[in-house]
Each structure stands twice: as C-alpha cells, then as structure tokens.
C-alpha cells in the first residue's frame, strides 16, 4: 500500500509537470507576442509622426490632414457626416487619432456636417473657425457640441499666422472683409514649399488668385475656369457639367469621395505619388 501510494504521488507529480509544459509554453508565446506587438506599435507610432500631407475626398469636397513635428492639423469637413472621420481613421493608427487643431471654413455651412461628426466621435483639442459663422441652427449645435467636450473654439476674422516648427507655419485668411462672402484660404509653408488650400465660391477671385505662386493648390471645392498657370492642382472629381472647367495646371490630382493621396515633403521638395496624378505626360520634377 505504501509503495502504491508513493507511485500514485510520483504519477501525479510527473503528470502535473507534463501538463504544465503546454501552459508554460502558451504563457511564453503570449509574452513574446505582447513584446513584439509593443515594439511594432512603437515603430509604427514613430513612423506615423513623419511629416506628411494627406488630401482626401470628403463628400463633394476635399479635406486635408497635415502632420508636422508630431502635431496633427485637419482642414475642412465635407458635406457628409461620416466622410471626414473615415478619412482620419484610414490615415492614422487606431490608437493615435487625436486631432490637435481642426480648421473649419465658416463662410458657409458646406463643411459643417463632417466637422461636427469628427468632434463627436474623435478627440479634438482645438477648433478654429475661418470666418464669422452665420446664424444657422447648425452652427449653434456645433458650438454646443464643442463646449460639451471642452474643446477650445476660436473665431478668426482677420489674417493670422500659426507657427508649427522651424520653417513650418500656417497663414490663415478668412473672408477678405471679415464677412461670410468670398471664401477662405490657408497658406501652408513647408520650408521652401508653399501649399495653398482654398475654399471659396467660383466668383471668389481674390482667394483663387492668391494661390498663383503656390507649388500645390488644394481646391476644396470646384475651382473656377481659367485658373493657372500652376504646377499642381488637387481638386474634387467633377460631377456636374459646370464642374468640367479648363485649368492651366501641369499636373492634377483628381480625388473622388473616399479616395486620398499622401504627399511627403522635406524642407525643399514635395514628393507626389505618381499613381495619383491624372493625365500626366511625364514625371514631375521635385518642387520647388
């Protein structure tokens, strides 16, 4: 009996050791997986902080995501509630979707639906309204939504400059007379590269004319005829007959709803993805 009891204890001990091995291996694999995931996450986060300019089709308009020196700026909104949020989600990592500054053209309500959806669904630190918003109830809803989330809202009715880093800054231009007429524009200085983002009606000639010396014009809505000459224009996909207007541009980026193009830049050049350039005859040279 004593020998049998000893054999049973030895059997249980050996069985326990054998059974523990798969569990130990599982814990080891789990630990290694978590460590690799952490390292990959850190590397991807470091990559995501690289300087870039992303242009996306949001409804029938364009919106812009700019990342400089670890800061993330979004310009626009679009006429659809979900398009801007989807554009941000597809352009960022799941755990890093905070927007440091949201710039919304406020001379009309075109970009309001997308901007409102973004502040309701994603973390936004600050908002700048380019121009003086009207008395439409939608603006009141937008301001209350921002206040409920303790988001700082600033109203810009005169030109201002926002410094992002050394040799990188924004120039904000609301409607020329401080009213809701004439549209808005944002001049983005990327070292020697100049990008002008214009949101204006076709008869807002002052805003469109100010983009004449830009290396890249981002037309947030359809531009007027006779624009140019200029090196590169990004515009929404034309839909109506009145949208098909001639533009004197060497190259075009034509983006439909849900499409986007990522441009990389250094202090002296802008790198454009060739696959996104419409009707190109030869590869563009570096700018400027």
ABEGO torsion letter per residue (X at the ends): XAAAAAAAAAAAAAAAAAAAAAAAAAAAAAAAAAAAAAAAAAAAAAAAABBBBBBBBBEABBBBBBBBGGBBBBBEGEABAAAAAAAAAAABBAABABBABBBBBAABAAAAAAAAAAAAABBBABBBBBEBBBABAAAAAAAAAAAAAGBBBBBBABBBBBBABBGBBBBBBBBAAGBABGEBBBBBBBEABBBBBBBBBAABAAAAAAAAABABBBBABBBBBGBOBBABBBBBBBABAAABBBBBBABBBBBBBGBBBBBBBBAABBBBBAAABBGBABBBBBOX
